[in-house]
Amino acid sequence: MDLGLRHRVYVITGGSRGLGFATAQALVADGARVVLSSRGHGRLEEAVATLGPESAVGVAADLADPGTPDLLLGAALERFGRLDGVLISVGGPARGTAAGTEDDAWRDAFETVFLGSVRMARAAAKQLTTGGVIGFVLSSSVREPIDGLGVSNGLRPGLAGVAKDMAREYGPHGIRVLSLLPHRIKTERNQELLAATGDPERAEAVARGAIPLRRLGEPHEFGQVAAFLLSPAASYLTGVTVPVDGGALHGL
């Protein structure tokens, strides 16, 4: 199936590793070009080298910085001459319950995870034209809270609401907005969460047992879904939240 990605250009925040990088790999494999952002240079250099400098460029940036959206969008236009979409992926907040998390930690997470994502989406919408797309990488916590991730449980559902609202606002301009809800995918973040339980092997076994497919997802399985949703092949999908969860969520 031709996804229509050849020569299309996407900005991917958090793109040097994990789900963002897996999406970048899927996009580039189908002919797209990408601008990756991350807070550190080292991982970005490795990611660009893997994807190929003719297909990828890396920009060190922090979503909490109000200047980051213009920096990343400008890089896409300067390097590749166009912009077709953005995928906004942000590292998960620290573990802890909602009630047990202090104000400063809530503020820091809000600035990056929530406001940084909203700011990026707003800026992208001003640059995108008909056929453009904005994707949010959120979490299955949008639909079902995850024990021990109180801040994520609080912020991710709000972002899903923002995405739905933006889909209605930007739809008449031909711009799609959607959200992806990963569950247990084999990323460094997931390994950190399993390790934090004190018994990662048992925690992983319990996690697998709660997933109908009885296994954790591979990053490329998420990346392929994300690439399809960002592509012209999904041109009539907007305002949706798409679980990539192996069937773990219980709701319809």
N, C-alpha and C positions, 0 to 999 in steps of 0.2 A: 504494500500500500504506500503510495506516495503522499507524504504528509504536507507537501508544499513548503518545506522549510529551506530549500536551497537559497542561499544568499540573504536570508532573513537574519535580523540582528536582535539579540536579546541581552538585557542587563540582568545579571543574577547576583543578588546580594547573598553573603554567606556562601559564595560559590567556590571556595578553595577546597572544601571537603564535604563529606556527608551527603545529604540530600540535594543540596545546591550543586555540588560537583557532579553527582550522578545525573542530574538533569542536563547539565552542560555537556556531558559526554554523549547523552542521547541526542541532543540537539545538533551537536557538531557532526556526529555520525551520519546525520541525515542532511548535512550540507549547510547548516546554519552557522553563524558566527556569534561570539559571545563576549561580553565584558563582565569579568568577574570581580567582585569586591570581597575584601576581608580586612580585618583589623591589622593583620600581620603580613609582612612582605614574604617571609620564607615559604609559607604554604602556597601563596599566590604564584610565586615563581615556579614551584613544582607543578602546580595545576596547569599553568600556561604551557610549560614545556611538554606536558603529557598530551594536551589537546593540540598543540602546534601553534606557533606564533602567528601563522597566517590566518588562524581561525579564532584566536583568543587573545585578549589583552587583560592584564590585571591592574587593579587600582586599589591601593590600600586606603580604606575609609571606614568610618564608624557611623552607623545609622543614627546614633544619638546626636551627631553633629548636624545642625540645620543646613550646612553647606554641602553635605554628601550627595543629595539627589542631583543637584546641578552638576557636580563634579562627575558623577557616573554617566548621566545622560549626555553630558558634553563629550565625554570620552567616546561614547558610541558613535555620535555624529561625526566627531573629528577623525576617528580611526576607520570607521566603516561607512560613513555617509548616510546612515539611516537608522531608524529605531522602529521595531515591530512589536516589542513587548518587554515586560519586566517580570521577573519572578522574585518575590520578596521573601527571603528565608532568613530567619534570625535565630541565633542560638537560644536554647531554652533557659528560663530563669533557674536560679538555684533551688535545690530541694527545700522542703519545709511546708508546714501547714499554712493556710491563709491567716489564721488567727495568730500563729506563732511567728510570723514574719514582721520585722520592724518597719517603720515608716520609710527609712532611708532605702531599704532594699526594694520596697514597693515602688518608690519614686524612680530608682535607677532602672528597674525593669520596665516601668511605664514609659520612660524616655526612649529606651531602645526598642523594646518589643512592640509597644503599642504606638506611641507618637511617631517614632522613627519610621515605622511601616506606613502609617497614614500619610506622613509627609512625602515619602517616596512615591506612593501611589498617586497623590495629588499632582506632584511635579511631572510624573510620567504621563498622566492624562493630558497635560497641556502640550506635550510633544507628540503624542500619538495621533494618528489619523485613522480613518475608517479601516477596519481590519486589525487594529491594534488590540493588545490583550494585557491585562494585569492579573498576575496570579499571586496569591498569598499561601505560603506554606505554614499551616497552623498545626493542629494536633487533634487526635481523637478526643481530647479533653473538651473540645467544642461541644460534643454531644454527651459524653459521660466523663465526669471528673475522675482523675487518676490520683490514687492515694499518694500522699507525700509531695505532690506538685501543686500546692495551693495557689501560688502566684500564676502559674500557667492556667490553672482552672479558672482563675478570675479574669485574665486578660485575653486569652484566646477566643472565648465565645464572643467577647466584645468586638474583636477584629472580624469575626465571621459576619457580625451584624453590619459593620462598616462596609465590608465587601459587598454584601447584598444591597445596601443603600447606594453604593457607588455604581453597582451594575444597573440600577434603575436610572441613575442620573446620567451616566455616560453612554447607556445603550442607544439613545437617539442619535449619538454622534458616531455610532458604529464601533464603539470600543467595548470589549467584553471584560468582565471582572469575575473571578472565581476563586475558590479556596480548595486546597487539598488538605486532607486530614490523615497524616501518617499515624500509625500505631507503633507496633514493635518492629522497627527496621534495624538491621545490624550496622549501626553507625557508632562512632566513638561516644557520642552522647548517650546512646542506649547502654553501651558497656559501662560508662560511668555510673548510670543509674542502677544498673545491676550490681556493680561493685559496692555501691553505697549501702546496700542491704546487709553487707557483712558476709553473705554466702551467695556469691554470684551464680554458681552452678545450680543451686536449688532455686534461686529466683528465676533463672532462665527456664528451668523445667516447669515451674508454676506458670510462667508466662506462656510457654508453648501449649500447655494444657488448656489454657483459656481461649486459645485461638482455634477455630474450627479446622483450619488447614494444618494445625499441629506443628507449626514451624514459624520462626521469625522471618520477616521479609528481607530480601536482599536490596541494597541501595539501587541497583539497576532496575529492579522491578518498579520502584517508585519513579525513577527518572524517566522510564519509558511512558508511564501514565502522564507525568507532567509534560513531557515533550508533545504528546498527542494533544493535551488540553490547550497548550500554548500555540499549537499549529493551526493553519487554515482549515485542516481537516475537521476541526471541532468548531467551525465558524458559527454554529447555531446554539452553542452552549454558553450561557452566561448566568450569573447569579446563583450558581450551584456550589454545594460543598461536597467534594468527592472523597470518600474514605478510601485509603489504601491500607487495609488493615487485616487482610486474610479472613475477614468475616467476624472480627472480634466484637464489633459494636452490636449491641442487642436490638437497637431500634430499627424500624423500617427505613 
